[in-house]
Amino acid sequence: MNDNITPLAANEYDKKINNTIPYYQEFYNQTLDIVEQCDFGHVKWLDLGCGTGNLEELALQRFPNIHFTLVDPSERMLEQAKEKLKDNSIQYLCADSASIPFTNCFDVVTAILSHHYMREEERRKATKCVYRALKDGGIYICFENVIPEDEEIKRFELLRWENYQQIHGKTKEEAKAHTARCGVHYFPLTVNQHMELLKEMEFRKIHVFWYSYMQMGIYGIK
């Protein structure tokens, strides 16, 4: 049994994620660029599904005035993050995004490849919690797996993704096993469904700023 909801063990996550997700490092670079553009000054930042703390490690090097609250449903992931970051000012909470208790607290909320494990109602509840946790004018930045609306395109894109994984060291069987999880172990939305969900939560500005393979980046401003 794995020690978190992803298909990778916590102590192997950093080593193997780039062999699985195309341009994964760029998700962090894009997120940091957007936060920098917001120019919040002293940033209060909530990261949901923080994993091993890779985003925070980069952000702490880039922003001098930042206070992080990190949330993940896996104790092992949080342990990896604590060991990596070694920053006593960071708050940690073992929880899922649909149960966070915050109201009007944060300038930035991020969720990098974490909410696609949720089914529809739980994802809606989590997004409501995100909206509630943000201050007015705050920004929610989300990277997620997406699913094409057309079945033929879906099959085509899954094969592209399998090919990427094989080029980066996985066997054909391992790559197929990973894409076979789609719709079984994780539940991606279409681009339009992502947009509609943020509209439903009444984010006043919504923008898709990244799309590659079967992942997208979207932000909503409260």
N, C-alpha and C positions, 0 to 999 in steps of 0.2 A: 504494500500500500504506500502511495506517495505521501510526502509530508506537506503538500500544498495542492491547490486545485489545478495547477498547470501540469503538462506531461513531463516536466523536468524537475528533478530533485533540487531542493534549495541550494545545496552546495555545488551543483553542476550548472545552475541556471546561467550564470554569467558566461561560462565557457561555451555553452551550446546554443544560446538564444540566437546569436548572429548566423548560425548555420541553418536556422529554421525560418526566421522572419527577415525578408529582404529589407535592407536599409534601416535596420532597427536603430542603430546609433543616431541616424538622422532624426528619428522621432524626438530624441532629447534635444538635439541642436535646434530644431524648429520650435520646440516648446520654450527653450530659453530665449530665443530671439523674440518671441511674442511677449513674454514676460518683460523683457528689457524694453520693448517698444511701449509697453503700458506705463512705464516710468512711475511706479507706485511709491518709490522712495523706500521706506521701511516696509518690507513685504511680509505679510502673514500668509502662509502657504500651507494648504492641506493637500497631501498626496494620497489618493485612494488606490489600494492595491500596489503599495510602494515596492513590493518585492525586496530585492537585496540592497536597495538604496543607491542604484546607479545614477538616477536623475539628481538626487540630492548631492552626491559627491561632486558632480559637475556644477550644480547651481551654487554651492558654497564657495567654489573657486571664483565664480563670476560676480556674485552679488555680495557686497559687504554687509548689508543690513537686511537680514532675512531670518525669519523664525518659522521652523518647520513643525508640523504635526503630521506624523506618518501613521497610516492605517493599513493593515493587511489582515486577512482572516487566518493567516498561517503564522504560528509562533516561530517556526523554523526560519521563515523568510525574515521576520523581524529580528531574530537573533543574528542573521547574516548582515542585516543593515546596521545593527548596533556595532558589530565588530568592525565593519568597514568604515563607518562614519566617526565613531569615537567622539561624539559631541554631546555633552551633557545638557545642552540647551534644547535639544530636540525632544519632543513629546512623542510617545509611541502608544498606539492603541490597537489591540488585537480585536478586530471586528470586521464585518462586511459593510459595504457602502450603504446598504439599505437600513442600517441601524445606527448610523452616526448621530450624535445628539446635539450638534452645533447649530447655532442660530446667529446670523449676521456677524460672523467672526473673521472671515478670510477675504483677502484681496484676490487670491488665486486658489482655484481647486483644479487638480489634475487627476486624470485616470488614464493611465497608459496601458492599453491592452488588458483591462481587468473586468469590464462590465459585460463582455460577450459570453461569460459563463452563466449569466443570469437569464432566466426566462422572462417573458414580457412583463408580467406584473411586478416582479422583483426589480427589474431594470427601471420601470417607471417609478417605483418607490425610491430607488437609489437616486434617480435624477431629481426627484422632489427634494430629497435630503441635500443634494448638492446645491440646488437653488436656495434653499433655506440657509445653508451654511455661509453663502457668499454675502458680502456687503454689497450695497447698491454701488454699481459701477465696477464690481468685481468681475473676473473672467473665469470661465470654466473651459479648460483645454482637454480634449479627449482624443486619444488615438484608439481606433477599434478595427477589428476585422469586419469586413463588409461582404455582402453576398449579392451578386448580380441578379437582376429581376428575371433575366432570360436564362432558361435552363441550358441552352446550348453554350452560351457565353460562360455560364457557371462551370460547365465541364471543361471548357477550354482553359479558363483561368486556373482551375485546380491543377490541371496538367502542367501549366506554366510554373506554378508554385512547386509542384513535385520536382520539376526539372531544376529549379533553383537549388532545392535542398540536395539533390544528387550532385550537382556541380560543387557544392560546398561540403561534401564529405559523407552524406547519408547514402545508404543503400537504397535501391529502388523500393524494396519492401518497407524500409523505415519511412521513406517519403510518402508512400501510399497510406501507411498506417496513420501518419499525421493528418493528411487531408481527409481521411475517412472519419475523423472526429467531428467534422463540420456537420452541424445539425443533430449530433448525437451527444457530444460532450461539451460543445460550445454552440452558441446560437446567434450568429451574426445577423444584423439588420441590413437592409438596403440603404443606399445613400439617402433616399427620400424619407425612409422611416426614421433615420437619425435626425434629419432636419425637422420632421414633424414632431418628434418627441421633444426637442428643445423649444419648438414653438408652443407646444402644449404647456410646457412649464413657464411660459411667458418671458423667456429671454428676449430682450429687446433687439439685439443684433446677433445674427447667426451667420457663420461663414465656414465653408469647407476650404481649407488651405493646403491640403495634401492628399494625394491619392496615388497609390502604387501597388501593383499586384492586387491583393485582396485586403489591403489595409488603407485606412483613411484617417486624416486629422481634421477635426472640426472644433470650433470654439463658439461659445455663447457668452454675450456680455449682459449682465443683469441690469 
